[in-house]
Amino acid sequence: MGNRQTAKDEKGGLVQACRTLVLKQRVQGRRAAELEDVAQDACIRALEIRKPGAVRDPLRYLMRIARNLFLDRRRQERRDAAVMHELGAAPALASSPDPERVLAGKQELERALAAIDDLPPRCRQAFTLHRFEGLSYAAIARRMNVSNGTVEKHIAEAMLRVVRACRNSENQP
């Protein structure tokens, strides 16, 4: 029991820093849920380190993790927006859509869904958890029992294959 108590004592500063961070993130507004998610993901990462006693300033350490996670989310949003723009989802539809455009859109959606169906199982799982269920990379990594880097690779591969599938079908008569 001595080792367990020592580990608990070493994590005490990180636990208190997590409480402080989560309380700071309890705000109202458009991004409140996202900020809470980032704070919780940061706490999970901080509490998983092997040597918590080596952290000199737990709150600063935790804030750095949260900042990096937040920046990662912004980067991912920009990448997703760029892909959606590439897929042609950016232009707004006219008030009465042209039947040809509607058909083309349905066909493009079918191609994208077929490309998703053709993904390797783990890649498809990571992609659907992120794009359709809205889970963060960290949440997906925990659910799939893989690293965040593996999740990033799966999602990047999926996006690449979907974009390629849509582009290749545009070039065919």
C-alpha positions as CSV (number, residue, x, y, z in Angstrom):
1,M,0.0,0.0,0.0
2,G,3.0,2.3,0.5
3,N,3.7,2.6,-3.3
4,R,0.0,3.3,-4.0
5,Q,0.0,6.1,-1.4
6,T,3.3,7.6,-2.7
7,A,1.8,7.6,-6.3
8,K,-1.3,9.3,-5.0
9,D,0.7,11.9,-3.1
10,E,2.8,12.6,-6.3
11,K,-0.3,13.2,-8.3
12,G,-1.8,15.5,-5.7
13,G,-0.5,18.6,-7.4
14,L,-1.7,17.5,-10.8
15,V,-5.2,16.6,-9.4
16,Q,-5.5,20.1,-7.8
17,A,-4.3,21.7,-11.1
18,C,-7.0,19.7,-12.9
19,R,-9.7,21.0,-10.5
20,T,-8.5,24.5,-11.0
21,L,-8.4,24.2,-14.8
22,V,-11.9,22.6,-15.0
23,L,-13.4,25.2,-12.8
24,K,-11.8,28.0,-14.9
25,Q,-13.3,26.4,-18.1
26,R,-16.9,26.4,-16.7
27,V,-18.1,29.3,-18.8
28,Q,-21.1,30.2,-20.8
29,G,-21.0,30.7,-24.5
30,R,-20.5,29.2,-27.9
31,R,-17.3,27.3,-27.1
32,A,-18.1,26.3,-23.5
33,A,-18.5,22.6,-24.2
34,E,-15.3,22.5,-26.3
35,L,-13.3,24.3,-23.6
36,E,-14.6,21.8,-21.0
37,D,-13.6,18.9,-23.3
38,V,-10.1,20.3,-23.8
39,A,-9.7,20.8,-20.1
40,Q,-10.8,17.2,-19.4
41,D,-8.6,15.8,-22.1
42,A,-5.7,17.8,-20.7
43,C,-6.3,16.4,-17.2
44,I,-6.4,12.9,-18.6
45,R,-3.1,13.3,-20.3
46,A,-1.5,15.0,-17.3
47,L,-2.6,12.3,-14.9
48,E,-1.4,9.5,-17.2
49,I,2.3,10.5,-17.0
50,R,4.6,8.0,-15.4
51,K,6.4,10.4,-13.0
52,P,4.0,13.0,-11.8
53,G,6.4,14.0,-9.0
54,A,8.8,15.4,-11.7
55,V,6.3,18.1,-12.6
56,R,7.5,21.3,-10.9
57,D,4.6,23.5,-11.7
58,P,1.5,21.3,-12.2
59,L,-0.9,24.2,-13.2
60,R,1.6,25.6,-15.8
61,Y,2.2,22.0,-17.1
62,L,-1.6,21.4,-17.4
63,M,-2.2,24.8,-19.1
64,R,0.5,24.0,-21.7
65,I,-1.2,20.6,-22.4
66,A,-4.6,22.4,-22.7
67,R,-3.2,25.0,-25.0
68,N,-1.6,22.4,-27.3
69,L,-4.9,20.4,-27.4
70,F,-6.8,23.6,-28.2
71,L,-4.3,24.5,-31.0
72,D,-4.6,20.9,-32.4
73,R,-8.3,21.3,-32.6
74,R,-8.0,24.6,-34.4
75,R,-5.6,23.0,-36.9
76,Q,-7.9,20.1,-37.4
77,E,-10.9,22.4,-38.0
78,R,-8.8,24.2,-40.7
79,R,-7.8,21.0,-42.3
80,D,-11.4,19.7,-42.3
81,A,-12.6,23.0,-43.8
82,A,-10.0,22.8,-46.5
83,V,-11.1,19.2,-47.4
84,M,-14.7,20.2,-47.4
85,H,-13.9,23.1,-49.7
86,E,-12.0,20.7,-52.0
87,L,-15.1,18.4,-52.0
88,G,-17.2,21.4,-53.1
89,A,-19.2,21.8,-50.0
90,A,-18.2,25.4,-49.5
91,P,-20.5,27.2,-52.0
92,A,-23.9,27.9,-50.7
93,L,-26.9,26.4,-52.6
94,A,-29.2,28.7,-54.5
95,S,-32.7,29.1,-53.1
96,S,-34.1,26.6,-55.7
97,P,-31.4,24.1,-56.5
98,D,-30.8,23.0,-60.0
99,P,-31.9,19.3,-60.5
100,E,-28.5,18.5,-62.1
101,R,-26.7,19.9,-59.1
102,V,-28.9,17.9,-56.7
103,L,-28.1,14.7,-58.7
104,A,-24.4,15.5,-58.8
105,G,-24.4,16.2,-55.1
106,K,-26.1,12.8,-54.4
107,Q,-23.7,11.0,-56.6
108,E,-20.7,12.7,-54.9
109,L,-22.2,11.8,-51.5
110,E,-22.5,8.1,-52.7
111,R,-18.9,8.1,-53.8
112,A,-17.7,9.6,-50.5
113,L,-19.8,7.0,-48.5
114,A,-18.5,4.2,-50.8
115,A,-14.9,5.4,-50.1
116,I,-15.6,5.4,-46.4
117,D,-17.0,1.8,-46.6
118,D,-13.8,0.7,-48.4
119,L,-11.5,2.0,-45.7
120,P,-9.7,-0.5,-43.5
121,P,-11.8,-1.2,-40.4
122,R,-9.8,0.7,-37.8
123,C,-9.3,3.6,-40.1
124,R,-13.1,3.7,-40.8
125,Q,-13.8,3.5,-37.1
126,A,-11.5,6.4,-36.2
127,F,-12.9,8.5,-39.1
128,T,-16.6,7.9,-38.3
129,L,-16.0,8.5,-34.6
130,H,-14.5,11.9,-35.4
131,R,-16.6,13.0,-38.4
132,F,-20.0,11.6,-37.5
133,E,-19.9,11.3,-33.7
134,G,-17.8,14.4,-33.2
135,L,-15.3,12.8,-30.8
136,S,-11.9,14.4,-30.2
137,Y,-8.7,12.6,-31.2
138,A,-8.0,11.9,-27.5
139,A,-11.4,10.4,-27.0
140,I,-11.1,8.2,-30.0
141,A,-7.6,7.1,-28.9
142,R,-9.0,6.1,-25.5
143,R,-12.0,4.3,-27.1
144,M,-9.8,2.4,-29.7
145,N,-6.9,1.9,-27.2
146,V,-4.4,3.5,-29.5
147,S,-2.2,6.6,-29.4
148,N,-3.3,10.0,-30.6
149,G,-0.8,9.7,-33.4
150,T,-2.4,6.5,-34.6
151,V,-5.8,8.3,-34.6
152,E,-4.3,11.2,-36.6
153,K,-2.9,8.8,-39.2
154,H,-6.1,6.9,-39.5
155,I,-8.1,10.1,-40.0
156,A,-5.6,11.6,-42.4
157,E,-5.6,8.4,-44.5
158,A,-9.4,8.4,-44.5
159,M,-9.6,12.0,-45.6
160,L,-7.1,11.4,-48.4
161,R,-8.9,8.3,-49.7
162,V,-12.3,10.1,-49.7
163,V,-10.9,13.1,-51.5
164,R,-9.2,10.9,-54.1
165,A,-12.3,8.9,-54.6
166,C,-14.3,12.1,-55.3
167,R,-11.6,13.6,-57.5
168,N,-11.1,10.3,-59.5
169,S,-14.8,10.1,-60.3
170,E,-14.9,13.7,-61.5
171,N,-12.3,12.8,-64.1
172,Q,-14.2,9.9,-65.5
173,P,-16.9,10.4,-68.1
